[in-house]
Amino acid sequence: MKRFIAILLAVASVQASAQGYPNKPVRLIISFTPGSSTDIVGRVVAQKLSEMWGQPVIAENRAGAGGSIGSAVVAKADPDGYVLLVNSNAHCVNPAIYAKLPYDTTKDFTDIVPLAIQPNVLTVRPDGPYKTVMDLVNAAKARPGALNIGHAGIGSGTHLNTEKFIAATGIQVVQVPFKGTPEVVTAMFSGNVDAYWAPISAAMGTIKGGKLRPLAVSTAKRNAQLPDVPTTSEAGVKGAEAPLWFGLWGAAGMAPELVAKINGDVRKALVDPVVRERLVNGGNDTMDMSPQEFARFVRSEIDDYTKVLKAAGVKPQ
């Protein structure tokens, strides 16, 4: 009887803790650089959660190593929900990229909720010779290894998109990794990078300002923000779709009641008209999943990326 009462008290304590969450500031570790698509989406959601919770949600960029540096911070945190991770699908790519991560992707995190999904956009300089995807592909085939394609770090969503594009076209290029989108775009302006699969939310301003030329989007359908830009399939390349998505994780061992609360609050934030408008204007579609659905989605993405990168000849290093 005493054991039963103890269990009931423990359950009641966890439920009360979840309902009272948060009662102090929450650190939101963003795994890529300021100005990156991951950063933009994370900060939009953080601002709304801070309003909803009545507590500061402090966005903290910890970039590098394809997002794994930020992920490691959260993997080592207490599972109380006060240190959370915003990462892209790089979270699911990294196990196929790095042989020795400072954490176990499937064991050291709690899958909480997805945030948004968006296309990458194949971009080039507007003063360059490439006006279509096939212009770029044909140039790469004519001069194997002569073209440089930048990406936002090994394991990032833009890296995966680059690998899928290379595999789908059979071209040989030099891949140039950077810390994040702003650094790649700067390199493009200086002429050190020929092309980049830029996340639409991070590159929209430069595209609409005429500073980058968009050739194709990486999703199966066109994006409402760039309705005149074809999909890769429409542009003549099959099998290169690779949308970029973002999610929220905590450390392993979070109480289910706490996970359910954060999941529910984030989903409420995502349907807020102001939040939704800001995300859609950045080229995003919001996502909506329970913690269980998100956990299954994450596992399926890990499996898919592992297969894609293995087929591309990428070996964990």
C-alpha positions as CSV (number, residue, x, y, z in Angstrom):
1,M,0.0,0.0,0.0
2,K,2.8,2.4,0.9
3,R,4.5,1.7,-2.4
4,F,1.3,2.4,-4.3
5,I,0.8,5.7,-2.5
6,A,4.5,6.6,-3.2
7,I,3.9,5.9,-6.9
8,L,0.7,8.1,-6.9
9,L,2.6,10.9,-5.2
10,A,5.4,10.7,-7.7
11,V,3.0,10.8,-10.6
12,A,1.2,13.7,-9.1
13,S,4.5,15.5,-8.6
14,V,5.5,15.0,-12.2
15,Q,2.1,16.2,-13.4
16,A,2.3,19.3,-11.2
17,S,5.8,20.0,-12.4
18,A,4.7,19.8,-16.0
19,Q,1.7,22.1,-15.4
20,G,3.9,24.6,-13.6
21,Y,6.5,24.6,-16.4
22,P,8.3,26.9,-17.0
23,N,8.8,28.8,-13.8
24,K,12.2,30.2,-14.9
25,P,14.0,31.2,-18.2
26,V,14.4,28.5,-20.9
27,R,17.5,28.2,-22.9
28,L,16.9,27.5,-26.6
29,I,20.1,26.1,-28.2
30,I,20.0,26.8,-31.9
31,S,22.5,24.6,-33.7
32,F,23.4,26.9,-36.6
33,T,24.6,30.5,-37.1
34,P,22.6,33.7,-36.6
35,G,20.7,34.4,-39.8
36,S,20.5,30.8,-40.9
37,S,17.2,29.2,-41.6
38,T,17.3,27.2,-38.4
39,D,18.0,30.4,-36.5
40,I,15.1,32.3,-38.2
41,V,12.5,29.6,-37.5
42,G,13.8,29.0,-33.9
43,R,13.6,32.7,-33.0
44,V,10.1,33.1,-34.4
45,V,8.9,30.2,-32.2
46,A,11.0,31.3,-29.2
47,Q,9.4,34.8,-29.2
48,K,5.9,33.4,-29.2
49,L,6.7,30.8,-26.5
50,S,8.1,33.5,-24.3
51,E,4.8,35.4,-24.6
52,M,2.8,32.3,-23.9
53,W,4.9,31.1,-21.0
54,G,5.5,34.5,-19.3
55,Q,9.2,33.5,-19.1
56,P,12.2,34.5,-21.2
57,V,13.0,31.9,-23.9
58,I,16.7,32.8,-24.6
59,A,17.9,31.8,-28.0
60,E,21.6,30.8,-28.0
61,N,23.5,29.9,-31.2
62,R,25.9,27.1,-30.9
63,A,27.0,26.5,-34.5
64,G,29.5,24.1,-36.0
65,A,30.1,20.5,-37.1
66,G,26.7,20.3,-38.9
67,G,24.8,21.2,-35.9
68,S,26.3,18.6,-33.6
69,I,28.0,21.1,-31.3
70,G,24.7,22.6,-30.3
71,S,23.1,19.1,-30.1
72,A,25.9,18.0,-27.7
73,V,25.0,20.8,-25.3
74,V,21.4,19.6,-25.0
75,A,22.3,15.9,-24.8
76,K,24.3,16.7,-21.7
77,A,21.6,18.8,-20.1
78,D,19.1,17.9,-17.4
79,P,15.9,16.5,-18.8
80,D,13.8,19.2,-17.1
81,G,12.9,21.1,-20.3
82,Y,14.9,24.2,-19.4
83,V,17.5,23.5,-22.1
84,L,16.0,22.7,-25.5
85,L,17.4,22.2,-29.0
86,V,16.3,23.7,-32.3
87,N,18.0,21.8,-35.1
88,S,17.3,21.1,-38.7
89,N,17.2,17.7,-40.3
90,A,20.9,17.7,-39.9
91,H,20.1,16.1,-36.6
92,C,19.1,13.0,-38.6
93,V,21.9,13.3,-41.1
94,N,24.8,13.4,-38.7
95,P,24.8,9.7,-37.7
96,A,25.6,8.9,-41.3
97,I,28.3,11.6,-41.5
98,Y,30.2,11.4,-38.2
99,A,31.6,8.1,-37.0
100,K,32.1,9.5,-33.4
101,L,29.4,12.0,-32.4
102,P,29.6,13.2,-28.8
103,Y,26.2,11.7,-28.2
104,D,23.9,9.0,-29.5
105,T,21.2,10.5,-31.7
106,T,18.6,7.8,-31.0
107,K,19.2,7.5,-27.2
108,D,20.3,10.9,-25.9
109,F,17.4,13.0,-26.9
110,T,13.7,13.3,-26.4
111,D,11.8,14.0,-29.7
112,I,9.3,16.8,-28.8
113,V,7.8,18.4,-31.9
114,P,8.5,19.4,-35.5
115,L,8.4,23.1,-36.3
116,A,8.4,23.8,-40.1
117,I,9.5,22.5,-43.5
118,Q,10.8,24.5,-46.5
119,P,12.7,24.0,-49.7
120,N,16.2,24.8,-50.4
121,V,16.8,26.9,-53.6
122,L,19.6,26.2,-56.0
123,T,21.2,29.7,-56.3
124,V,23.9,31.2,-58.5
125,R,25.2,34.7,-59.0
126,P,23.0,36.8,-61.3
127,D,26.0,37.9,-63.4
128,G,27.1,34.3,-64.0
129,P,26.5,32.1,-67.0
130,Y,24.0,29.8,-65.5
131,K,20.4,30.7,-66.2
132,T,18.9,27.2,-65.7
133,V,19.6,24.1,-63.8
134,M,20.7,22.3,-67.0
135,D,23.1,25.1,-67.8
136,L,24.9,24.3,-64.5
137,V,24.7,20.6,-65.0
138,N,26.0,20.7,-68.5
139,A,28.9,23.0,-67.4
140,A,29.8,20.6,-64.6
141,K,29.8,17.7,-67.0
142,A,31.9,19.5,-69.5
143,R,34.5,20.4,-66.8
144,P,34.4,17.7,-64.1
145,G,35.7,19.1,-60.8
146,A,35.9,22.7,-61.9
147,L,32.7,24.0,-60.2
148,N,32.4,24.7,-56.5
149,I,29.2,24.1,-54.6
150,G,29.0,25.5,-51.1
151,H,27.0,24.1,-48.2
152,A,26.4,25.0,-44.6
153,G,28.7,22.3,-43.1
154,I,29.0,18.6,-43.2
155,G,25.8,17.0,-42.1
156,S,23.6,20.1,-42.7
157,G,20.4,19.9,-44.8
158,T,22.1,21.9,-47.5
159,H,24.9,19.3,-47.6
160,L,22.4,16.5,-48.0
161,N,20.7,18.4,-50.8
162,T,24.0,18.8,-52.5
163,E,24.7,15.1,-52.3
164,K,21.3,14.2,-53.7
165,F,21.8,16.7,-56.5
166,I,25.2,15.2,-57.4
167,A,23.8,11.7,-57.3
168,A,20.8,12.6,-59.4
169,T,22.9,14.4,-62.1
170,G,26.1,12.3,-62.0
171,I,28.2,15.5,-62.0
172,Q,31.6,15.9,-60.3
173,V,32.1,19.1,-58.3
174,V,34.1,20.4,-55.4
175,Q,32.1,20.7,-52.2
176,V,33.0,23.6,-50.0
177,P,31.7,23.5,-46.4
178,F,31.0,26.6,-44.3
179,K,29.6,27.3,-40.9
180,G,26.3,28.5,-42.2
181,T,24.3,30.2,-44.9
182,P,25.6,33.8,-44.4
183,E,29.2,32.6,-44.9
184,V,28.3,30.7,-48.1
185,V,26.4,33.6,-49.6
186,T,29.4,35.9,-48.8
187,A,31.7,33.5,-50.7
188,M,29.3,33.5,-53.6
189,F,29.4,37.3,-53.8
190,S,33.2,37.1,-53.9
191,G,33.2,34.5,-56.6
192,N,34.7,31.7,-54.5
193,V,31.5,29.5,-54.8
194,D,29.6,28.9,-58.0
195,A,26.3,27.5,-56.6
196,Y,24.5,26.8,-53.3
197,W,21.4,25.0,-52.3
198,A,20.3,27.9,-50.0
199,P,17.5,27.5,-47.5
200,I,14.7,29.7,-48.8
201,S,14.0,31.5,-45.5
202,A,17.6,32.6,-45.2
203,A,18.1,33.5,-48.9
204,M,14.8,35.1,-49.7
205,G,16.0,38.7,-49.2
206,T,19.0,38.3,-51.5
207,I,16.9,36.4,-54.1
208,K,14.2,39.0,-54.2
209,G,16.8,41.8,-54.1
210,G,18.3,40.4,-57.3
211,K,21.6,39.5,-55.7
212,L,21.2,35.7,-56.2
213,R,19.5,33.9,-59.1
214,P,17.2,31.0,-58.2
215,L,17.3,28.0,-60.5
216,A,15.1,25.5,-58.8
217,V,13.5,24.5,-55.5
218,S,14.2,21.1,-53.7
219,T,10.6,20.3,-52.9
220,A,8.1,18.2,-55.0
221,K,6.0,21.3,-55.6
222,R,6.7,25.0,-56.3
223,N,6.9,27.4,-53.3
224,A,4.4,30.2,-53.0
225,Q,7.1,32.7,-52.3
226,L,8.9,31.9,-55.6
227,P,6.1,30.7,-57.8
228,D,8.1,31.2,-61.0
229,V,11.0,29.0,-59.9
230,P,10.6,25.4,-61.1
231,T,11.1,22.2,-59.0
232,T,14.2,20.2,-59.8
233,S,12.0,17.7,-61.5
234,E,10.5,20.4,-63.7
235,A,14.0,21.7,-64.4
236,G,15.1,18.3,-65.8
237,V,16.6,16.5,-62.8
238,K,14.7,13.6,-61.2
239,G,15.4,12.4,-57.6
240,A,17.0,15.5,-56.2
241,E,14.1,16.5,-53.8
242,A,15.5,17.3,-50.3
243,P,13.3,19.6,-48.2
244,L,14.7,21.2,-45.1
245,W,12.8,20.8,-41.9
246,F,13.3,21.9,-38.3
247,G,12.4,20.4,-35.0
248,L,12.6,20.8,-31.2
249,W,14.3,18.3,-28.9
250,G,15.2,17.9,-25.3
251,A,17.6,15.7,-23.3
252,A,16.7,12.0,-23.0
253,G,14.5,11.1,-20.0
254,M,12.0,14.0,-20.1
255,A,8.8,13.1,-18.3
256,P,6.0,12.3,-20.9
257,E,3.7,14.9,-19.2
258,L,6.3,17.6,-19.8
259,V,6.9,16.5,-23.3
260,A,3.2,16.6,-24.0
261,K,2.9,20.1,-22.5
262,I,5.7,21.6,-24.6
263,N,4.5,19.8,-27.7
264,G,1.0,21.2,-27.2
265,D,2.2,24.7,-26.5
266,V,4.5,24.7,-29.6
267,R,1.6,23.5,-31.8
268,K,-0.5,26.3,-30.5
269,A,2.2,28.8,-31.2
270,L,2.5,27.5,-34.8
271,V,-1.1,28.1,-35.6
272,D,-1.0,31.6,-34.2
273,P,-1.8,33.9,-37.2
274,V,1.3,36.2,-36.7
275,V,3.7,33.2,-36.2
276,R,2.2,31.4,-39.2
277,E,2.4,34.5,-41.4
278,R,6.1,35.1,-40.5
279,L,7.0,31.5,-41.2
280,V,5.0,31.3,-44.5
281,N,6.5,34.6,-45.6
282,G,9.9,33.0,-45.1
283,G,9.0,30.1,-47.4
284,N,8.0,27.6,-44.7
285,D,5.0,25.4,-44.2
286,T,4.3,24.5,-40.5
287,M,4.3,20.9,-39.4
288,D,1.9,19.3,-36.9
289,M,2.7,16.0,-35.1
290,S,2.3,14.5,-31.6
291,P,5.5,13.5,-29.8
292,Q,5.0,9.9,-30.8
293,E,4.5,10.8,-34.5
294,F,7.6,13.0,-34.5
295,A,9.7,10.2,-32.9
296,R,8.6,7.9,-35.7
297,F,9.3,10.6,-38.3
298,V,12.8,11.2,-36.9
299,R,13.7,7.5,-37.0
300,S,12.5,7.2,-40.6
301,E,14.5,10.2,-41.6
302,I,17.7,8.8,-40.0
303,D,17.2,5.6,-42.0
304,D,16.5,7.5,-45.2
305,Y,19.5,9.8,-44.9
306,T,21.8,6.9,-44.1
307,K,20.7,5.1,-47.3
308,V,21.1,8.3,-49.4
309,L,24.5,9.2,-48.2
310,K,25.8,5.6,-48.4
311,A,24.6,5.4,-52.0
312,A,26.4,8.7,-52.6
313,G,29.6,7.1,-51.3
314,V,29.8,9.3,-48.1
315,K,31.4,7.4,-45.3
316,P,31.3,8.4,-41.6
317,Q,34.4,10.1,-40.6
